Amino acid sequence: MARIPKQKTKLLMLFLIVDSILIATCHIFSWYLRFQYNIFSIPYPEFVPMKAYTNVLPVVVFLWILIFALVGLYKNLYSTSLWSIVSAVTWGTIANASLTFVYRDYSYSRLAMGYNWLITISAIYLSRLIVYLIIRTKTKLFKTRIVLVGENLEQIKNKIEKSGSGYSIEGIIPDINNDLLSTFDKNDVSELIISLPLEKIINKLQVINDCIISGLKVKIVSPLAKVSSGRIEINSIADIPVIEFTFGLFDKWNRLLKRIIDLFLCVILAGFCIPIAIFLVFLIKIDSPGNVFFKQLRTGKNGRKFLIYKFRTMIKEAETLRNELVSYSHAEEPIFKMHNDPRITRVGKFLRKFYLDELPQIWNILKGEMSFVGPRPLPTYESEKLTTEQKRRLIVPPGVTGLWQITEQAKFSSVEMFKLDFEYIEKWTPSFDLKIMLKTLKIICSGKGI
């Protein structure tokens, strides 16, 4: 008889109930904010009675819960990112707006829509934080009971206990034995995690199959996981099961998607950035002598050389003085960086603080030489010093921003830069790019650029 992970079921039911209550409450509260309190005193063309909102409430709650499920909000019950909540609530808000075409009496105020979007995100996210805070305590409430099988499991045990992933370790068994099932029956265990050499697992396949048939979920810690930190997929070739190691940006469709997103953002930002760029040209010209634009040969994808464009932030003789300042660099080879570089102009400090010197790189992106997100494009004299292993970063287009740029503690470490570059290449997804861009925007708004 299949075992049902009771704690996960309880947690799912809790989230469904809490989410339903919050969706309904926020939906009605948005009406109060718009039509009852009108907190910003914005006139409305036509008063909408609350009845128009309450009549569609069951449909709204059902649609939103369905959308939450479809976007994966209930897939990993023990970890929910703010971005996934924003995505789910955004689709729910679009569904609300669509209801106006179905229910003639239901007029969804655009301002009420904004209120609802904001307070629902806040309410759902806060409710998740409270539940996760409870789970991370010593209590076994909502935790799935598991047993670890293997030797030297301290590292795995510590990682599971510190992760807050919703697991309660009921015991550790050094090896697979024939009495394994009876152990689980006594402890109400629903999952088994095995970390043993492959040959031992093969010798005990019958016992593992018995566990699976009884309804236990069996997970095996694969030694092959050390080969790559990228995505691991189970596929088949002629009905032969194989383990496939993949990187998101190796797929041609993913590369095409990334390029389309880059071009779309270029079009959107162009109109906004042109007036700013004209103003910056004027500032740079009156601040110090020299060209407005800084051009330098950089190394791009597959080692191809290209001219990068930036607004000039240093004095005219900056490149000549660089050799004299190498010994003062605070970064590790091959990176050259100084905390208070004397070559930077007054306007240059301002431009770097808000990353405005990077604006001309939109032209590099349009030409396909760069992307909005990717590894930092190194000058040719730095890329020539790269080891064979470090040159792996050249398999993708360089970016205006990236993991290294948004990681404060790594900005002067070449070791960390390469580590973060490889992590980005291996774990790339469109949402990963979006997270990096949002964090970059946060840094820009805070004026913490260097």
C-alpha positions as CSV (number, residue, x, y, z in Angstrom):
1,M,0.0,0.0,0.0
2,A,1.4,3.4,-1.0
3,R,2.6,5.6,1.8
4,I,1.3,9.2,1.7
5,P,3.8,11.8,3.0
6,K,1.3,13.0,5.7
7,Q,3.3,16.1,6.7
8,K,3.6,17.4,3.1
9,T,-0.2,16.8,2.6
10,K,-0.9,18.8,5.8
11,L,1.4,21.6,4.7
12,L,-0.2,21.7,1.2
13,M,-3.7,21.9,2.8
14,L,-2.4,24.7,5.1
15,F,-1.1,26.7,2.2
16,L,-4.3,26.1,0.1
17,I,-6.5,27.3,3.0
18,V,-4.3,30.3,3.9
19,D,-3.8,31.3,0.3
20,S,-7.6,31.1,-0.3
21,I,-8.3,33.3,2.7
22,L,-5.6,35.8,1.8
23,I,-6.7,36.0,-1.9
24,A,-10.3,36.7,-0.8
25,T,-9.3,39.2,1.9
26,C,-6.9,41.2,-0.3
27,H,-9.5,41.2,-3.1
28,I,-12.1,42.8,-0.9
29,F,-9.5,45.0,0.9
30,S,-8.5,46.5,-2.5
31,W,-12.1,47.6,-3.0
32,Y,-12.1,49.4,0.4
33,L,-8.8,51.1,-0.4
34,R,-10.2,52.4,-3.8
35,F,-13.8,53.1,-3.2
36,Q,-14.3,53.4,0.6
37,Y,-11.1,55.1,1.9
38,N,-9.7,56.4,-1.5
39,I,-6.4,57.0,0.4
40,F,-4.9,59.0,-2.5
41,S,-8.1,61.0,-3.1
42,I,-8.0,60.0,-6.8
43,P,-11.5,60.6,-8.3
44,Y,-13.2,57.6,-9.9
45,P,-15.4,57.9,-13.0
46,E,-18.0,55.5,-11.6
47,F,-18.6,54.1,-8.1
48,V,-18.5,50.3,-8.1
49,P,-20.5,48.6,-5.2
50,M,-18.8,46.0,-3.1
51,K,-21.4,43.4,-4.3
52,A,-19.8,43.5,-7.8
53,Y,-16.6,42.2,-6.1
54,T,-18.1,39.7,-3.7
55,N,-20.3,38.1,-6.4
56,V,-17.2,36.9,-8.3
57,L,-15.2,36.1,-5.1
58,P,-15.5,32.2,-5.4
59,V,-14.5,32.4,-9.1
60,V,-11.5,34.7,-8.3
61,V,-10.3,32.4,-5.5
62,F,-10.6,29.3,-7.6
63,L,-8.8,30.9,-10.6
64,W,-6.0,32.2,-8.4
65,I,-5.4,28.9,-6.6
66,L,-5.4,27.1,-10.0
67,I,-2.9,29.7,-11.4
68,F,-0.7,29.3,-8.2
69,A,-0.6,25.6,-8.9
70,L,0.2,26.0,-12.6
71,V,3.1,28.3,-12.0
72,G,4.6,25.9,-9.5
73,L,3.9,27.7,-6.2
74,Y,2.9,24.3,-4.6
75,K,5.7,22.3,-6.3
76,N,8.3,22.9,-3.6
77,L,6.4,23.4,-0.4
78,Y,9.5,24.1,1.7
79,S,11.0,26.9,-0.4
80,T,9.2,29.6,-2.3
81,S,11.0,32.5,-3.8
82,L,9.6,36.1,-3.9
83,W,9.9,36.0,-7.7
84,S,7.6,33.0,-8.0
85,I,5.0,34.7,-5.8
86,V,5.2,37.9,-7.9
87,S,4.8,35.8,-11.1
88,A,1.8,33.9,-9.7
89,V,0.1,37.1,-8.4
90,T,0.7,38.9,-11.6
91,W,-1.0,36.1,-13.6
92,G,-3.8,36.2,-11.1
93,T,-4.3,39.9,-11.6
94,I,-4.4,39.4,-15.3
95,A,-7.1,36.8,-14.7
96,N,-9.1,39.3,-12.6
97,A,-8.9,41.9,-15.4
98,S,-10.1,39.2,-17.9
99,L,-13.2,38.6,-15.7
100,T,-14.6,42.0,-16.7
101,F,-15.2,40.6,-20.2
102,V,-17.2,37.7,-18.8
103,Y,-19.1,39.4,-15.9
104,R,-20.7,42.6,-17.2
105,D,-21.5,43.9,-13.6
106,Y,-17.9,43.4,-12.6
107,S,-15.8,46.5,-13.3
108,Y,-12.3,46.0,-12.0
109,S,-10.7,49.4,-11.2
110,R,-7.1,49.7,-12.4
111,L,-6.1,51.4,-9.2
112,A,-7.8,48.6,-7.2
113,M,-5.9,46.1,-9.4
114,G,-2.6,47.8,-8.3
115,Y,-3.6,47.7,-4.7
116,N,-4.6,44.1,-4.9
117,W,-1.4,43.1,-6.7
118,L,0.8,44.8,-4.1
119,I,-1.0,43.7,-0.9
120,T,-1.5,40.1,-2.1
121,I,2.2,39.7,-2.9
122,S,3.1,41.1,0.6
123,A,0.5,38.9,2.4
124,I,1.4,35.6,0.6
125,Y,5.1,36.2,1.0
126,L,4.7,37.1,4.7
127,S,2.6,34.0,5.3
128,R,5.3,31.8,3.8
129,L,8.0,33.4,5.9
130,I,6.0,32.7,9.1
131,V,5.4,29.0,8.1
132,Y,9.1,28.5,7.2
133,L,10.1,30.1,10.4
134,I,8.0,27.5,12.3
135,I,9.4,24.7,10.2
136,R,13.0,25.7,10.8
137,T,12.6,25.3,14.6
138,K,13.2,22.0,16.3
139,T,9.5,21.0,15.9
140,K,8.6,18.2,13.6
141,L,5.5,19.9,12.5
142,F,5.0,19.7,8.7
143,K,8.4,17.8,8.3
144,T,8.7,14.7,6.2
145,R,10.3,11.8,8.2
146,I,13.3,10.3,6.4
147,V,16.1,7.7,7.1
148,L,19.6,8.1,5.7
149,V,21.5,5.0,4.5
150,G,25.2,5.0,4.1
151,E,28.6,5.7,5.8
152,N,30.2,9.1,6.6
153,L,26.8,10.9,6.3
154,E,27.7,13.8,8.7
155,Q,28.0,16.3,5.9
156,I,24.7,15.3,4.3
157,K,23.0,15.2,7.7
158,N,24.2,18.7,8.5
159,K,23.2,20.2,5.1
160,I,19.7,18.7,5.5
161,E,19.3,20.0,9.0
162,K,20.5,23.5,8.2
163,S,18.6,23.9,4.9
164,G,15.2,24.1,6.4
165,S,14.0,21.8,3.6
166,G,11.3,20.2,5.6
167,Y,12.9,16.9,6.5
168,S,13.2,15.3,9.9
169,I,16.0,12.7,10.1
170,E,14.6,9.7,12.1
171,G,17.7,7.6,11.8
172,I,20.9,6.7,10.1
173,I,21.6,3.1,8.9
174,P,25.2,2.2,7.7
175,D,24.1,-0.2,5.0
176,I,21.0,-1.7,3.2
177,N,19.8,-4.8,5.0
178,N,16.8,-7.1,4.5
179,D,15.0,-5.7,7.5
180,L,14.8,-2.2,6.1
181,L,11.1,-2.1,5.6
182,S,10.3,-3.1,9.2
183,T,12.5,-0.1,10.4
184,F,10.4,2.3,8.4
185,D,7.1,0.8,9.6
186,K,8.0,1.4,13.2
187,N,9.1,5.0,12.6
188,D,6.4,6.2,10.1
189,V,9.1,7.0,7.7
190,S,8.1,8.1,4.2
191,E,11.4,8.7,2.4
192,L,14.8,6.9,2.1
193,I,18.0,8.7,1.1
194,I,20.8,6.4,0.1
195,S,24.5,7.4,-0.2
196,L,26.4,4.3,-1.0
197,P,28.9,3.1,-3.6
198,L,27.2,2.0,-6.8
199,E,28.2,-1.7,-6.5
200,K,26.5,-1.9,-3.0
201,I,23.3,-0.4,-4.4
202,I,23.3,-2.9,-7.3
203,N,23.7,-5.8,-4.9
204,K,20.6,-4.6,-2.9
205,L,18.3,-3.7,-5.8
206,Q,15.6,-6.2,-4.7
207,V,15.4,-4.6,-1.2
208,I,15.2,-1.1,-2.8
209,N,12.5,-2.3,-5.1
210,D,10.5,-3.7,-2.2
211,C,10.8,-0.3,-0.5
212,I,9.5,1.4,-3.6
213,I,6.6,-1.1,-4.0
214,S,5.6,-0.5,-0.4
215,G,5.2,3.2,-1.2
216,L,8.5,4.6,0.1
217,K,10.1,7.4,-1.9
218,V,13.7,6.4,-2.6
219,K,16.4,9.0,-3.4
220,I,20.0,8.1,-4.2
221,V,22.9,10.5,-3.8
222,S,24.8,10.0,-7.0
223,P,28.6,10.2,-7.0
224,L,28.2,11.5,-10.6
225,A,26.8,14.8,-9.2
226,K,30.4,15.8,-8.6
227,V,31.0,15.9,-12.3
228,S,29.0,19.1,-12.7
229,S,26.9,21.6,-10.8
230,G,24.8,22.1,-13.8
231,R,21.4,20.5,-14.5
232,I,21.2,16.7,-14.4
233,E,18.5,15.1,-16.4
234,I,17.4,11.4,-16.8
235,N,16.8,10.6,-20.5
236,S,16.8,7.5,-22.7
237,I,18.6,6.4,-25.9
238,A,16.8,3.5,-27.6
239,D,15.0,2.7,-24.3
240,I,18.4,2.8,-22.4
241,P,18.2,5.1,-19.4
242,V,21.1,7.6,-19.3
243,I,22.1,10.4,-17.1
244,E,22.6,13.7,-19.0
245,F,24.6,16.7,-17.8
246,T,23.3,19.9,-19.4
247,F,24.0,23.6,-19.2
248,G,21.1,25.9,-20.1
249,L,23.1,28.1,-22.5
250,F,24.4,25.1,-24.5
251,D,20.9,24.6,-25.9
252,K,20.3,26.5,-29.2
253,W,16.7,27.5,-28.3
254,N,17.9,28.9,-25.0
255,R,20.6,30.9,-26.7
256,L,17.9,32.2,-29.2
257,L,15.6,33.1,-26.3
258,K,18.4,35.0,-24.5
259,R,19.2,36.9,-27.8
260,I,15.5,37.8,-28.3
261,I,15.3,39.1,-24.7
262,D,18.4,41.2,-25.2
263,L,17.0,42.8,-28.4
264,F,13.7,43.4,-26.7
265,L,15.3,45.2,-23.8
266,C,17.5,47.2,-26.1
267,V,14.4,48.5,-27.9
268,I,12.7,49.3,-24.6
269,L,15.7,51.0,-23.1
270,A,16.8,52.9,-26.1
271,G,14.1,55.6,-25.9
272,F,14.7,56.1,-22.2
273,C,18.5,56.1,-22.4
274,I,19.1,58.5,-25.4
275,P,18.1,61.7,-23.5
276,I,20.3,60.6,-20.5
277,A,23.2,59.8,-22.8
278,I,23.0,63.3,-24.5
279,F,23.2,64.9,-21.0
280,L,26.1,62.7,-19.9
281,V,28.0,63.6,-23.1
282,F,27.7,67.3,-22.1
283,L,28.9,66.6,-18.5
284,I,32.0,64.5,-19.7
285,K,33.0,67.2,-22.2
286,I,33.0,70.1,-19.7
287,D,34.6,68.0,-16.9
288,S,37.9,66.9,-18.5
289,P,39.7,66.9,-21.9
290,G,39.6,63.8,-24.0
291,N,37.1,61.7,-26.0
292,V,33.6,61.2,-24.6
293,F,33.7,57.5,-25.3
294,F,36.2,55.0,-24.0
295,K,37.0,52.2,-26.5
296,Q,39.0,49.1,-25.6
297,L,39.7,45.7,-27.2
298,R,38.0,43.0,-25.1
299,T,37.7,39.2,-25.4
300,G,34.2,37.9,-26.1
301,K,32.5,34.6,-26.9
302,N,34.9,31.8,-28.1
303,G,37.8,34.2,-27.7
304,R,36.7,36.6,-30.4
305,K,38.0,40.2,-30.0
306,F,35.7,43.2,-30.1
307,L,35.7,46.9,-29.3
308,I,33.7,47.7,-26.1
309,Y,32.2,51.1,-25.8
310,K,31.8,53.0,-22.5
311,F,31.5,56.6,-21.4
312,R,35.0,57.8,-20.4
313,T,35.4,57.9,-16.6
314,M,39.1,58.4,-16.4
315,I,41.6,61.0,-17.4
316,K,43.1,61.1,-20.9
317,E,46.4,59.4,-19.9
318,A,44.7,56.6,-17.9
319,E,46.1,53.7,-20.0
320,T,49.6,55.1,-19.9
321,L,49.5,55.5,-16.1
322,R,48.1,51.9,-15.6
323,N,51.6,50.3,-15.7
324,E,52.8,52.6,-12.9
325,L,49.8,51.7,-10.7
326,V,49.9,47.9,-11.1
327,S,51.6,47.4,-7.8
328,Y,48.8,49.3,-6.0
329,S,46.0,47.0,-7.4
330,H,43.7,45.6,-4.7
331,A,42.5,42.7,-6.9
332,E,44.1,39.4,-7.7
333,E,45.7,38.7,-11.1
334,P,44.7,38.9,-13.9
335,I,42.2,41.6,-12.6
336,F,43.4,45.2,-12.1
337,K,41.3,47.2,-9.7
338,M,42.0,50.0,-7.2
339,H,39.7,51.2,-4.4
340,N,40.5,54.9,-5.0
341,D,41.9,55.0,-8.5
342,P,43.5,58.4,-9.0
343,R,42.8,58.3,-12.7
344,I,39.0,58.5,-12.3
345,T,37.5,62.0,-13.0
346,R,34.9,63.8,-10.9
347,V,32.1,63.0,-13.4
348,G,33.6,59.5,-13.8
349,K,33.0,58.7,-10.1
350,F,29.4,59.7,-10.5
351,L,29.0,57.6,-13.6
352,R,30.5,54.5,-12.0
353,K,28.5,55.0,-8.9
354,F,25.2,54.5,-10.8
355,Y,26.7,52.3,-13.7
356,L,25.9,55.0,-16.2
357,D,29.2,54.5,-17.9
358,E,27.9,51.2,-19.2
359,L,25.1,52.7,-21.3
360,P,27.0,52.7,-24.7
361,Q,27.3,48.9,-24.3
362,I,23.7,48.7,-25.6
363,W,25.4,49.1,-29.0
364,N,27.6,46.1,-28.3
365,I,24.5,44.1,-27.4
366,L,22.7,45.1,-30.6
367,K,25.7,43.9,-32.6
368,G,25.6,40.5,-30.8
369,E,29.0,41.0,-29.1
370,M,27.6,41.1,-25.6
371,S,24.5,40.3,-23.6
372,F,22.8,42.2,-20.7
373,V,23.9,39.4,-18.4
374,G,27.0,37.3,-18.6
375,P,30.7,37.1,-17.5
376,R,32.6,40.3,-17.3
377,P,34.4,41.0,-20.7
378,L,38.1,41.0,-19.9
379,P,40.6,43.3,-21.7
380,T,42.8,41.3,-24.1
381,Y,45.9,41.8,-22.0
382,E,44.0,40.1,-19.0
383,S,42.4,37.3,-21.0
384,E,45.8,36.3,-22.4
385,K,46.8,35.3,-18.9
386,L,43.8,32.9,-18.4
387,T,44.5,29.2,-17.7
388,T,42.8,26.6,-19.8
389,E,40.2,26.0,-17.1
390,Q,39.5,29.7,-16.7
391,K,38.9,30.0,-20.5
392,R,35.6,28.1,-20.0
393,R,34.0,31.5,-19.3
394,L,34.5,32.3,-23.0
395,I,31.9,29.8,-24.1
396,V,29.1,32.3,-23.6
397,P,28.7,36.0,-24.6
398,P,30.1,38.5,-22.0
399,G,27.6,40.7,-20.1
400,V,27.1,44.2,-18.9
401,T,26.3,42.8,-15.5
402,G,26.6,39.3,-13.9
403,L,26.9,37.3,-10.7
404,W,30.3,38.7,-10.0
405,Q,29.3,42.3,-10.4
406,I,26.4,42.0,-7.9
407,T,28.4,40.0,-5.3
408,E,30.1,42.7,-3.1
409,Q,32.5,40.5,-1.3
410,A,33.9,39.1,-4.6
411,K,34.6,42.3,-6.5
412,F,38.3,42.2,-5.9
413,S,38.8,38.4,-6.1
414,S,39.6,36.8,-9.5
415,V,39.1,33.3,-7.9
416,E,35.5,34.3,-6.9
417,M,34.9,35.9,-10.3
418,F,35.7,32.7,-12.2
419,K,33.8,30.6,-9.7
420,L,30.7,32.8,-10.1
421,D,31.1,32.9,-13.9
422,F,31.0,29.1,-14.0
423,E,28.1,29.0,-11.7
424,Y,26.2,31.3,-14.0
425,I,27.0,29.3,-17.1
426,E,25.9,26.0,-15.5
427,K,22.7,27.2,-13.8
428,W,21.4,29.7,-16.4
429,T,17.7,30.1,-16.9
430,P,15.7,33.2,-18.0
431,S,14.6,33.8,-14.4
432,F,18.2,33.6,-13.3
433,D,19.0,36.5,-15.7
434,L,16.0,38.4,-14.4
435,K,17.1,38.0,-10.8
436,I,20.6,39.3,-11.6
437,M,19.2,42.3,-13.5
438,L,16.8,43.1,-10.6
439,K,19.7,43.0,-8.1
440,T,21.8,45.2,-10.5
441,L,18.9,47.7,-10.6
442,K,18.9,47.7,-6.8
443,I,22.6,48.5,-6.7
444,I,22.2,51.2,-9.3
445,C,19.3,52.8,-7.3
446,S,21.4,52.6,-4.1
447,G,24.4,54.2,-5.8
448,K,26.8,51.5,-4.6
449,G,28.6,50.9,-8.0
450,I,32.4,51.0,-8.2
